[in-house]
Amino acid sequence: MDSSHEFDLCVLGAGSAGFAAANTARSMGKSVAFADGTGPLAGLCILRGCMPSKTLLRSAEIAHLARTAPSLGVHTGNVQADVREIVSRKNRIIRGFADERILGINQFPLFAGEPRFTSEDTIVAGGQTIRAGRFVVSTGSVIEVPPLPGLRETGYLTSDEVLDLEALPESVIVLGAGAVGVELVQYLSRVGVHVTIVQRSATLLSGEDHDVGICLRESFEREGILVRTGTKIVRLERSAGLKRVVFDADGVEESIEAKEIFVALGRRPNVEGFGFDAARIEYDRQGVKVDRFLRTTNPRVFAAGDVTGPYELVHVAVYAGQLAARNAFSQTQRPIDYDLVASRAVFTDPQVAVAGLTERQCVERDIPYAKASFPFDDLGKAITANLTAGFIKMVVALDGRILGVTIVGAEAADLIHEAIALIYFKAKCHDVMEMPHLHPTLAEIITYPAEELCERIEHQHHAVVTP
């Protein structure tokens, strides 16, 4: 029997954005409820994203380090990756994370069932009617599977299946080379699968500057991963127990065969089936439309996280969820600013990390800039540790203020935090030179492009002739 409930805030989706929104609203003294589907709780990052993938990657990294140890004078013998145990360990760790998050979710009223708006201020979920003064839509994202000719008939894996594979195929063709794709490509390769990447764009991680994808490709190919970029898929088909991808490369039709196909073409906002039309919420396949305060076209409804795009990052989802809740109930609203909060990392080897603006963004926004790069293979600690792949690049305004830093290299995901702090405090390249950096460390690599830029800016300053 249908019953009705009223709250100050109802949150659709209990992932990272929704959980952050709920906690923020409760801290403001508001009554809050969740409406979520009937599937497992805890959100993408914990269940099928950040945490399981990083757990698998660590096991693969250990296997790789053991195999390459002889180059450092350490002989380890025959190295075997027990994928069943790797996945079992991942499952144990993820269950612990999920249980902790579920405890937090269960502190709120939870209406299980696919939530659907029936009016501008009402939803139904699990046979219950929920009215609220404000809503936060945080329904997340779903895997993107494009309608490629023959794909459905041929069969394929997605990242969800790859994370749980206990029996690996001998060979895999990976379609796509975004963050999820390249991480799981390296995992598969390092646990014994022959991997081929077929990518439409000219470089891996095509959303980043070209030098990032070029550098990562070189590392992949050194490990035996075959990379084909600049392709267009023609069709997929079965062939004598194998799966075949036929593609166009520079006007020539080619094909590659493997035991399995992994579709890694990203995710898209989860916007279908929630009754957004009934609530006068504008949306399309790119996500729920929000203004810079995260309001939808219905002033009662805010949205946060992957369902809005453009950055599918858990820390962005948390930030946006908190901001959406504050804006929903505050007299003064704050706009969202992605430039620094969208700092990001990809946990390949070498890792990729970006803080602030990229060179490409400076060009697109017509921002005058100067840049300098420095390679890891010229850094003392990197040489001694055999971690020489990659580079750092610093982009500064013409007065020396740091606009962005990109690192491709060992521990980049941790090293990038110094850059985040520098950009946050609006530091200039000369501030880096004033700060002590221990030697020999990987962290001191940031001083080299900073030094070059300082010298260049100083030279340009002295070159100016005043009457």
Secondary structure, 3 states (H helix, E strand, C coil): CCEEEEEEEEEECCCHHHHHHHHHHHHCCCCEEEEECCCCCCCHHHHHCHHHHHHHHHHHHHHHHHHHHHHHCCCCCCCCCCHHHHHHHHHHHHHHHHHHHHHHHCCCCEEECCCEEEECCEEEECCEEEEEEEEEECCCEEECCCCCCCHHHHCCECHHHHHHCCCCCCEEEEECCCHHHHHHHHHHHHCCCEEEEECCCCCCCCCCCHHHHHHHHHHHHHCCCEEECCEEEEEEEEECCEEEEEEEECCEEEEEEECEEEECCCEEECCCCCCCCCCCCCEECCEECCCCCCECCCCCEEECCHHHCCCCCHHHHHHHHHHHHHHHHCCCCCCCCHHHHCCEEECCCCEEEEEECCHHHHHHCCCCCEEEEEEHHHCHHHHHHCCCCCEEEEEECCCCEEEEEEEEECCHHHHHHHHHHHHHCCCEHHHHHHCCCCCCCCHHHHHHHHHHHHHHHHHHHHHCCCC
